[in-house]
Amino acid sequence: MKSVEHPTETVLPTLLGLETWEQLFDYILESKLNGQKKQSKELYKSLSTRRQVEFQDYLIDMFEQEFMSAEMLAQSIKFYAD
């Protein structure tokens, strides 16, 4: 996923020194896992609706690749939905 500017985006990977959306999604999830929950949620909420769906797909991919337990997946989806 290459970073392409979209007029409705309020945060882009390049603003954080990242090159791809996947790297930004990694950063958002790692922020939550490292205790930076407010930062993580703020970054998620700043994504466009389309990018939020892509992030949710990213979480599901992490589960399917066995990098995340079912419980962690459910907690993450609930965390970002609230």
C-alpha positions in Angstrom: 0.0 0.0 0.0 1.8 3.1 -1.2 1.1 6.4 0.5 -1.1 8.5 -1.9 -2.5 11.7 -0.7 -6.3 11.9 -0.5 -8.1 15.1 0.1 -10.1 13.9 3.1 -7.2 12.4 5.0 -6.1 14.3 8.1 -3.1 12.1 8.8 -0.8 10.6 6.2 2.0 8.1 6.7 4.5 10.7 5.4 3.6 13.1 8.2 5.0 10.6 10.7 8.1 9.7 8.6 6.5 6.5 7.3 6.3 5.3 3.7 3.1 3.2 3.6 -0.3 2.9 5.1 0.7 -0.5 6.5 3.5 1.1 8.4 1.1 3.6 9.8 -1.3 0.8 10.8 1.6 -0.9 12.5 2.4 2.4 14.3 -1.2 2.8 15.4 -1.5 -0.7 16.8 2.0 -0.6 18.4 1.1 2.7 20.1 -1.9 0.9 21.7 0.2 -2.1 22.7 2.9 0.2 24.3 0.3 2.0 26.4 -0.1 5.0 24.2 -3.9 4.4 23.9 -5.0 8.0 23.5 -2.4 8.6 20.8 -3.5 5.3 19.1 -7.2 6.2 19.1 -6.6 9.7 18.0 -4.6 8.5 15.0 -7.3 6.0 14.2 -10.0 8.6 14.4 -8.1 10.9 12.1 -8.2 8.4 9.3 -10.9 8.6 6.7 -13.7 6.1 6.9 -12.1 4.2 4.0 -8.7 4.0 5.9 -10.5 3.0 9.1 -12.0 0.0 7.2 -8.5 -0.8 5.8 -7.1 -0.7 9.4 -9.8 -3.1 10.6 -8.9 -5.4 7.6 -5.3 -5.1 8.7 -6.2 -6.2 12.2 -8.1 -9.2 10.8 -5.0 -10.0 8.6 -2.8 -9.9 11.7 -5.2 -12.5 13.4 -5.2 -14.7 10.3 -1.4 -14.7 10.1 -1.4 -15.7 13.8 0.3 -12.5 15.0 -2.7 -11.8 17.2 -5.1 -13.9 19.3 -8.9 -13.9 18.7 -9.3 -12.2 22.1 -6.8 -9.5 21.2 -8.5 -9.0 17.8 -11.9 -8.6 19.5 -10.5 -6.2 22.1 -8.8 -4.1 19.4 -11.9 -3.9 17.3 -14.0 -2.8 20.3 -11.3 -0.3 21.4 -11.3 1.5 18.0 -15.1 1.3 17.7 -15.7 3.0 21.0 
